[in-house]
Amino acid sequence: MKMRNVVLTMGIGAAAGAVAAMMLPKQSAARKLVNKAADKVEDAVQSVTAKITQESDM
């Protein structure tokens, strides 16, 4: 499986999680937890994307 496909799948999963989180009440502990997890996934995807881009430019 290509790394690009993995990153794309992670992005789609994060988007689906964000949609589900928007349905929860704003003060819900579950919503806060989901938001933290989504932020971590977004950071990881950006990091992997930057690394792939950097390595492909070499």
C-alpha positions in Angstrom: 0.0 0.0 0.0 1.4 3.4 -1.0 2.0 5.9 1.8 -0.2 8.4 -0.1 -3.1 6.0 0.3 -2.4 5.6 4.0 -2.4 9.4 4.5 -5.5 9.8 2.5 -7.3 7.2 4.5 -6.2 8.9 7.7 -7.6 12.2 6.4 -10.9 10.6 5.5 -11.1 9.0 9.0 -10.4 12.3 10.7 -13.1 14.1 8.6 -15.6 11.4 9.5 -14.7 11.7 13.2 -15.1 15.4 13.0 -18.6 15.1 11.5 -19.5 12.6 14.3 -18.1 15.0 16.9 -20.2 17.9 15.7 -23.3 15.9 16.6 -22.2 15.7 20.3 -23.1 18.5 22.8 -20.4 21.2 23.0 -19.7 20.6 26.7 -19.6 16.8 26.3 -16.4 15.1 27.5 -16.6 12.8 24.5 -16.6 15.8 22.2 -13.5 17.3 23.9 -11.8 13.9 23.7 -12.6 13.5 20.0 -11.4 17.1 19.2 -8.1 16.3 20.9 -7.7 13.1 19.0 -8.6 14.8 15.7 -6.0 17.5 16.4 -3.4 14.8 17.0 -4.3 13.0 13.8 -4.2 16.2 11.8 -0.7 16.9 13.2 0.4 13.4 12.4 -0.9 13.7 8.8 0.8 17.0 8.3 4.1 15.6 9.6 3.9 12.5 7.4 3.0 14.6 4.4 5.9 17.0 5.0 8.3 14.1 5.4 7.1 12.4 2.2 7.3 15.7 0.3 10.8 16.3 1.6 12.0 12.8 0.8 10.5 12.9 -2.7 12.3 16.2 -3.4 15.7 14.7 -2.7 
